């Protein structure tokens, strides 16, 4: 999760200062649940925003096994290395605020 302007800033810092073949995660906030993202996206689209939790086997049928399994993973990654080593300073809104109040309104 990262605002596009922050990602562009990190990209520039990586090009300018990162060691060759290094890997950087452009993430400016902790993991956001799929349910929270779905609710915010629904609100931004002007619908109720109510979400329903599906059992994994049902999600696999509806969404396909690979996509359902990806959504069910705990995907905690951090961009702290870019902050610490490249002086990256993410300033954009968090994804929920961006969906519900900023870019998509």
CORSUL-V85682 format. One record per backbone hydrogen bond with DSSP energy under -0.5 kcal/mol. NH is the residue of the N-H (numbers start at 1). CO is the residue of the C=O. Records with the same first field share a line. If there is no record, write none. Layout:
NH=CO, CO
This chain:
7=3
8=4
9=5
10=6
11=7
12=8
13=9
14=10
15=11
16=12
17=13
18=13, 14
22=19
26=24
27=25
28=1
29=1
37=33
38=34
39=35
40=36
41=37
42=38
43=39
44=40
45=41
46=43
47=42
54=52
58=55
59=55
60=56
61=57
62=58
63=59
64=59, 60
68=64
69=65
70=66
71=67
72=68
73=69, 70
75=73
76=74
77=75
79=27
82=79
83=79
84=80
85=81
86=82
87=83
88=82
98=94
99=95
100=96
101=97
102=97, 98
104=98
105=102
